[in-house]
């Protein structure tokens, strides 16, 4: 008899009569605090399954690469239990149906798709194959839509949301369950994602050197961060050259190597031990929750302005300026450094993300969705909700947004947050620039020695943005 564990309780699984179930590791690439896995382990012998969808890899190759790099660690953790990871490539609905038929599984347990994917068609495909699909919430801090105002509505401004969340008891993380083994195993594909490799092209080996993958690694990184966090966290996290000022866990969170609940409770423990800066760190986790609540209420937020009146604003579509921005050749040092960092590492410092995004939508007047799509392709820590909310925040068309008339001066921001030019020099002239050159497509014709002239005079670009905003505001007022 094997033992399984559910919400901390040890329960027996009778292998002679229990029916095999599948746990689909759907962007939750860990054993710890995995609600779908705990439920599956309670039901019977478990086939752990990962599905590598070619369409996802072509749309978001850096995110796909990051998931692929998490698989060896997940496979090793399962093997330590005597279990194994089954990998299949293809459309998720088709793959689930095939694995059910191959294994005789009676149920599939998986995490719900939001905010990364839709669940349309999955129930029908699983039912047609003779099984039941059980979708479980992600191990976020709270259930979506559960933090409400006194009138019972969702928050639209972050600060009151944060205060309400801070008063909310966050459920304890679930321990990793012991898994009973099926009598037979379905075949497994190799844990490779050819479509992601093809889409990343020369970038794959470069980005790979910046990735620290695996559930155990994520936990170790969290412990190390909480050991060094200080009261200066809120200020130091804005300095892009201070590589140890942040936890560096955004990619591990995005692919589910560690849960928000686990981070929250460890940070609370550090706070109770007197570590400074932890309250500001918790607030960053809350910003992620706020994005997910908004995206849950408005799932088209990555395509449509949250404030509908902004759908009529005079942004331009994709153009040559946007292409120069993507390629890190705007001639604005801090912007180009950030775009190079993202392409070579799959990450970009948060302060620099705001500067680069603001430059695109305000100085260049390019539609925020053009930038959102590029970030979705290039970020290893891509998160649909955070990406949409942050772009709309910068563009001024989202909830609790930075007003459009607040236009960052990139040079002023660089002087303030990169005073010694360490970040810019690394990505424009140093080893970072060389990594960028190794990663970019040859079709870009990148010349490391070329210093492009600025695409736009910063003051002229600011005045153009303000004039567009004033014209938009007048038009909107006349329509009332």
Secondary structure, DSSP 8 states (H G I E B T S, - for coil): -EEEEETTEEEEE-TTT---EEEE-SS---STT-HHHHHHHHHS-EEEEEEE-HHHHHHSHHHHHHHHHHHHHHHHHHHHTT--EEEEES-HHHHHHHHHHHHT-SEEEEE--TTT---TTHHHHHHHTT-EEEEE--S-SS-TT-SB-TTS-B--SHHHHHHHHHTS--------------SS------S--HHHHHHHTTHHHHHHTT---SHHHHHHHHHHHHHH--TTHHHHTT-TT-TTSS---HHHHHTTSS-HHHHHHHHHHHHHTT-TTHHHHHHHHHHHHHHHHHHHH-TTTTTS-SSGGGGGS--B-S-HHHHHHHTT-SS-HHHHHHHHHHHHHS---HHHHHHHHHIIIIIS-B-HHHHHHHHHHH-TT--HHHHHHHHHHHHT-STT---TT----HHHHHHHH-TT-HHHHHHHTSHHHHHHHHHS-GGG---TT-----SS-HHHHHHHHHHHHHHHHHHHHHT-
